[in-house]
C-alpha cells in the first residue's frame, strides 16, 4: 500500500511473525532468486509441515482486565 493513505482507508494489521512463516511456506525467497521448479529445495512434507496456519494477531490484542 501507499505510505500516505486517505483518511478512512481500511487497513489491516498482520503479525510479522505470521508473514515470515507464510513467505517460507510459499517459497518466496527461492522464487525471488529465480529458482526453477527443478532447483526448489523442499521436503516431501513441506506443504503440510510448513503451513503457517490461520492468521493470529494475538500480539496486537490487549485483553480487557477488570480492576
N, C-alpha and C positions, 0 to 999 in steps of 0.2 A: 504494500500500500504506500501511497504517497505520505511523506512525513508531515505535511500540513493539510489535514483533512478539514472539511467544512464542519461547523458545529452541527451536532445531531447525527453525524455519520455513525452507523453501527460499527463497533469494533469488538474483537474477541481476544481474550487472554488465553494463551495456551502455554502450558508448562514447557520450559526449555528442555527439561529432562525428557519429557514425552517426545518432543520433536526430535531430539537426538536419537532416541530408540527407533522412531519411525524412519528416520533417514538411514539408519543402519539396516532396517528391515527392507526398505526399497532399494538398497544397494546404491544409494545416492553417490557416495564417493567413487565407487567403481565406474558408474556411468559418467560422472563428471571428468574422470581421467580418460574416457573414451574406450573403455574395455568393451570387447565384443562378447557375445554370449559364450563363446568357447573359452575366453580368458577369465570369466567370472569366477571368483573364489568363494564358493558357498558349499555348505554341507548339505547332505540329502534332507535333513530335517530343518533346514533354515526357515522355511515358511511357517512352520508351527512353533519352533523354539524361539525365534527372534521376533515373533509378532508382538507389537507394542501394547496391545490390549486397548481398552477404552481410554479416551482422554480423561485424565484425572487432574484436577486443578486444586487439590487439597491444600497445597502450599499457599494458595492465594486466599482461601476462605478462612475467616475467623469465626469461631463458634460464639454465639451469644451466651454469656455467663451471667447468671443472676447473682447478686451480692448476698 
